[in-house]
């Protein structure tokens, strides 16, 4: 006896279902997915509880954390996983940029410190560290990698201007102004030692520490006998 059955038409690997069959298939897939999510959620809960056990070694805890993350990954949709992965990559990129900025800042500061120290030593500073600190607040590193110091100068018409010169030139200009900066240079200090002690009430920079000098430099420069 002939019996009619729903038609299934095959074209190679493609299968076409009737609306009723497709509805049934979708229902089965949804049910299977719900069961999987329920199972995974239960596993996630068990792993989370187990990870709190004090008897676990660090290696076992790490293995559980990895299993827990894998379970959570399976519970998430494709879009959720992509969003989490994107956020993770953004965080890593932010961390890398921060490290790069910190490394660049350290390199910049190191380059400036070396240039100022070398200039202070070459210029005969009484205390190279102090002279370097005095120059530091006016010193920058150009995009080309050159260390420059901003100093007061005059243009051709005698107007006040700010010039950007090398640390060596900056030290030379300071040394050429003994009334203002003489106390920072060894030869001036040596010649001054033979003179009677002044009584102007100012602090002799040759008798104080670098830290004390910097404190006065920042808070009360007029007290320094330079």
N, C-alpha and C positions, 0 to 999 in steps of 0.2 A: 504493500500500500504506500502510495506516495504521500510524504508529509512535508509541508513547507517549513523552512527554517530561515532565520534572519540572514540576510545576505552579507558576506564579508568579501570585499574585493581587494585583492593583493596586487600591488605593483612593485615588484622587486622586494625591497625590505620595508616598504610602506604598508601600513594596515589601516583600513578605514572602518570605523565602527559605526553602528547605527546610533542614533541619539540615546536610545535606552541603554545600549551597551556602554557608551561613553559615560553616561550618568552613573552607572553601576561601578565602572572602573574608577571614576573620580571619587566615589564614596569609599571604595576600598582603600585607595591611596591616602585619602584624608584620615581614615580610621587608623591605617598603619602608621601615619605620621604622628597622630595623637598618641598612639601607644609608645612610639619611639621617644617622643618628647617627655612623656610621663616617666619612662624608664630612665632616661638621661637625667631628668630632674631629681629622681630618687637617688641615682648614683652620685650626682653632684652634692646632694645633702649628706650622704654617707661619707664622701671623701672630705667634705668640710669638717664634719664632726671628728673624723679620724685624724685630720691634720692637727687638731688641738691636743692630741694625746701627748703627754709629757714623756712617755717611754720611747718615742721615736727619735732616731738619730737625725742629724742635719741632712744627711744624704737621703734618708727615707722621706723626710719632710719635703725636700726639693723634688723628689720623684712624685710625691702626692700632689704638689703644687702644679707640676706639669700635667699630670692626669686630670686634675681639676680644671685647668685652663682648656685642655682638649675637650673635656666634656661640655664646658660652657660654649666652646666654639661650635660644637655640633648642635647645641640648642639654639644658637643664633641663626638668623636668616642670612642669606648671601649679602644683602644690603647692610645688615648690622655688622657682619664681619668686615666688610670693606670699609665701613665708617670707623670701626675700631682700629683697623690696620692703618688707615689714613692718619688718625689721631696719634697713633704710636710713632709713625714716621715723622709727623710734625714735631712731636716732642723730642725725638732723636735729633732732628735737624736743628731745633732750638738749642739743644745741649751742645751740639757741635759748633754752632755759631758763637755761643757764649765762650766755649773753650778757645776758639780761634781769636775772639776779641781779647780775652784775657792774655793769651800768648803774645798777641800783637802789642798790647799795652806794656807787658813786661819787657819785650824786646825794645820798644820805644824808650822806656824809662832807662833801661840798661845802656842804650846807645848814648842817651843824653848824659847820664852819670859819668860814663867813661870819658866823653869829650870834655866835660867840665873839669873833671879831676886832672886830666892830662894838661889842660890849659892852666889850671891853678898851680900845678907843680912846675910847669915850664916858666910861669910868670914869677916864681919865687914866693909863693904864698906862705905866710907864717903857719897857717893851718889850712891845708888844701880842702879839708872837709867843710870848714866854715865858709870859705870863699865860694865853694861849689853851691852851698845852700843859699848864699846871697844871690847868686846868679840864676838859680833854678827857677824862681817864680817868673823870670822874664825870658825863659828859654823854651823853644819849641823845636819840633822835628818837622821839616818840610816834607811834602809828598815825594820829593826826590831823594829823601834820606839824609839831608844835610841838617846839622845842628846849628841853629842861629839864636842869637841873643838880641833882644830889643834894647837899644841904648839911646840916650838923648843926644841929639846932634844939631847942627845948624846947616841951613841951605845956603846957596850963594848970596842970598840977600840978607843973611843973618837971622832968618826966622827959625824958631824952634821946630825941630822935626824929630821923628822917631826913626832910627836906622836899624836895620837888621844886619848884624855882623857875626863873624865866627867867634867862638869862645876865646880863641887866642887874642883876637883884636879887642874883644870886650875887656879882657884882663889887662891888656896894654893900656887901654883908655883909663881904667880904674887906677892903675899904677901911676899914671901921669897926673893924677889928682890926689897928691898926698894929704892935702888938708882935709879931704873927705874920706879917702879910703886907705890912707897910709898904714893904719893899724892892722890891716889885713896882710901886709907884706913883710917878710923876714928882714930885709935890709933896713926898712924904715924902723922896725921894732928895735933892731940892734943899735941904730944910731940914736934912737929915742931913749934907750936905756942909760946912756951916759949923761942925759940931762936931768935936772932936778924933777922930782915927781910933781906933776901938775896938781892944782887944787881946784879944778873946775867942777868937781862933784860928779864927773862921769865915770863909767865903768871901764877899766882897762881891759880890752878884749884879750890881751895876752895872758891874763891871769884867771880866766874863767873857762869852763868846759864848753864843748860844742853844744850840748843840750841847753846850758844856761844862756849861751849866746843866742840860740834860736828862739828861746823864750822871750828874751828882751827884744830881739829883732822883730818879732811878731806883735809884741804888746807895747813896747816903749823904746823905739829906736833912738830917740834923742838922748837916752841915757848912755848909749855906747860911745866910747871915745875912739872914733875912727879917723 
